Amino acid sequence: MINFKNKKGLGRGLSSLIGEGKVSTRTKANVSDLKRNKYQPRKSFNESSLNELTDSIKSRGIIQPIIVRVADGNSKYEIIAGERRWLAAQKAGLHEVPIVVIDADDKKALEFGIVENVQRHDLNAIEEAEGYKRLIDEFSYDQEQVAKFIGKSRSHIANSLRLLTLPQEVSNLVKENKISPGHAKILVGLENCLLISKKIISKRLSVRQTENLVRTYKTPRKLFSRNKDPNIKILEQNLMEIIGMNVEIKNKKNNKGSIIFNYKELDQLNRIIESIKKSY
């Protein structure tokens, strides 16, 4: 049974979690004596941000020590929190880094990794969800317990885990920050989510525009006359993809006609009006 009494997870900060483990040593270690934590939820590091940290370390040194535990194997220590500082220290040419050695089992190591990265918004949405799933799969947490520990709502945890049902191609787009978590949540459960994700990128659609676009795909379209000009149908489709709502073009033989925008809420109507005002 996991005891969450008086736990507030992220609200207390990483230092509180360190306090729960027994700190055995505050010292320095050779960078070669440290190794990556197998429970680190973060898989990738932004190169530009890493270079900025490297420059900072060159001029000021490492201010915050790296949290480690005693490791098995060739390396002396396994990093629990501070892998980014460790990588930057190597790029800066440091031979030693300050460390805090604590007693921590695998569960605590994963907790540290998730808390540190979520606190600093360093995880992409997929890595965050994968961290929560490991707590559930490997350490028998349920969603409610994860929510209490992390300091997030249960709905946030549930919605985060749902992202793991996306196809790998779409997940990669989230990891690469080509589409936002807000976009990704809309795509969950859609058979054509990869197609829509590509439209999000190519058309630079906002989350609201994506919601409208998905709504048009889900709404059965009125059957038009088989004699409608294919060029008119293409124009309707292009307009639908751009503005995210159904469009009907009625063109008569004398090339007179009308364009109908089928809006479903006031916000859509206002967007059409604003677009017209900006153009005239």
N, C-alpha and C positions, 0 to 999 in steps of 0.2 A: 504494500500500500504506500503510495506516494503522499507525503504530508505537505500540503500547500498552506498550512497555517501561517498567517502573517506575511505570506509572500505577495509581492506586488510586481515581480518580474522586472520589466524594463523601467518601471517607475522608480525603483530603488537604484538602478544603475549597476554597471559592471563591478564597481568597487564593493558593493554589498555581497555579490556572489563570491568575490575573492575572499571576503571575510568568513564565508561559510566553510571554505576549505582551510585546511591547516597549512599556513605558510611556514615552510621549513627553512628557506634560504632566500636572502636578497643579495645578489652577487653579480658578477659578470661572467660571460662565457664566450668562447670562440664561436664565430658564426658557423663554422663547420661542425660544431658540436650539436647544432639544432637541426631538427627535421620537421617537415610539414605534418600537421595533425590529420590523420585519416578521417576524422570527423568534421574537418573544416567544411562548412556548407558552401563557402565561396569557391567557385571554380575558376574565375577569371578576374583579372585586375586591369583597370584602365591604365594604359601605358602613359598617357599624359599626366594623370594624377600621380602615378608612381614616380614619374620624373620630377614633379614638383616636390614630392616628399623627399626624394633623394637630394635635391638642392637644399632643402631645409635642413636635412641631417648633416650635410657637408658644412653648413654655416653654424648650426646650433647644437649638433649632436642629437642623440635620441633622448627626449625629455621623459617619455613614459616608458617604463620597462616592459619587456616582453614576458608574458605569463606562460610558464612551461610546467611540465611534469617530467619525472624521471622516465626515460624511454628504455625499451628493450632493443637489443640489437647493437649495431655499430655506433649509432648516434647516442649521445648522452642524454639529450633532452628532446621532448616532443612539444611543439608549440601548441598552446591552447588558445591564446589570443595574442595577436600582434604579428601575424605572418606578413602583412604588408610592410611593417616596419623592418622586419627581418630581410625581406627582398630588397627594400630601398637601401638598407645598411650595406648589403653586398654591392649594390650598384655604386654606392658612395665610397667603396673601398675600405670600409671599416673591418677590422679583424676581430674586435670584441663588441659585444652588445650587453646592456644591463638586462638582467632577468630577475623574475620572482618565481621561485620554485614552490609549487603547492602540491598537496596530495589531492588527486582527482581521479575518479574512475571514468570509464568510457561515457557514461550518461552525463556526468558533470562536464566532461570535455566537450560534448556536443552542445550542452546548454550554454557554456561559455561562448562557443563559436557563433551560435545563433544570436545570442544577446548582443555580443559586441558588434556584429555586422548589421543587425536590424536597427540597433540604436543609432548607428552612424549612416544608415540608409545605403550601405555598401553592397547589399545583395540585390540582384535583379529579382523580379517577381517569381521566376521559376526556381531559382536557387533558394529563395525564402520558403516556397512551398515544399521543396524537396527536404529542407531542414525539418519542417514540421512533420513531414511524412516519416522521417527517420525516427523522430521522437515517438511517433505512434507505432511504427512497425517494429522497431528494435528495442524500445524501452517501455512498451505497453501503456503509453499515455492515451487518453481519449481526447477528442477535440476540446472539450470543456477544460480539461487539465492544461492542455497546451495554451488555451486562451488566457487562463489565470496566470500561468507562468510568464508568458510573453508580455502580458499587459495589454492585449488586444481583445476585441469582442469575438464571441464565438462565430458570428457571421463572417468576420474578416478571415478567420482561420478556414472556415468552410469554403468561402469563395476562393481563397488562395489555393486550397487543395484541388478545387475544380479545374484550375489551370493545367494540372498535370494530365488531364484527359485530352488536351489539345494534341494534334498531330505533331511529330517531331519538327517538321518544317516550320510550323507556326511557332512552336516553342523557341526555336532558334532565332526567329525574328524578334521575340520578346527579349531574349538574352542579349541580342545585339543592339537593343534599344531602337529598333526600326519601327516597332509598334509599341504603344504604351500598355501597362497593365489594364487600364480602363478599356482600351480597344480589345484586349485579349479576353476580358470577362464577357464582352458581347459575343465573341466568336465561339465560346464554349458550347458544344452540342450541335453546331451547324455543320451539315455535310459539306457545304461549299466554303468552309472557313478559310482555306488557303487562297481561294480565288478572291474572297473579300479582303483578306489581309494584303494581297498584292494591290488591290484597288486603293486601300487606305494609304499605302506608300506612294503609289503613282499619282493619286489625286490629292495627297496630303490632307486627308479627311480628318476632321476633329472627331472626338468621341460622340458628340451629338449628331453630327452628320452620318457617322457610321451606324448609329442607332436607327436613324431614319432610312438609311440604305437597306439595312437588314429587314426593317419593317416592310419595305416595298417588296422584297423578295418573298416574305412570308404571306403577303396579301395577294389573294387570287386576282389576277388582272382581268379586266373585261375583255371578252372576245371581240376583236375588231373584224371588220369586213375583210374577207380574203383578198379583195381587190385593192386594199390599201397599198400605196406606193412603198416598195421596200426602202427607198431612201428616207421616207417620212418615218418609218419604223425605226431606222437607225438613229435618226435625229431624236426621236422620243427616248430611245434607250440611252443615248449619250447624255441628254438632259437629266434623265432620271439618276444616272450615276453621279453627275456633278452636284445636283441639289438635294439628292436623297429623298425624293418623293415622286409619286406617279405623275407622269405628264402625258397629255393626249393632244395631238395636233390634228385639227380638222382642216383639210385643204380641199377646196372645191376646184372644179374644172377650170374656172376662170382665175385660179391662183389666189382667191380670197378665202379667208377662213379664220380660225381662232386657235389659241393655245390655252389649254386648261391645266392648271396646276392643282392637283388634289391634295390640299393640306389637311392635316388632322389635328393641329393644335395652333394656338395663336402665335407661338414662337416661330413656326414655319411661315405663317403669313407675314409676320414682321420681317423675316429674313428676305422674303421675295421683294417686299416693298423697299427695304433698304438697298437691295441690290439694284433695283430700278432707279432709285434716287441717285445713287452714286454714278450711274451711267448716263444720266440726263441732267 
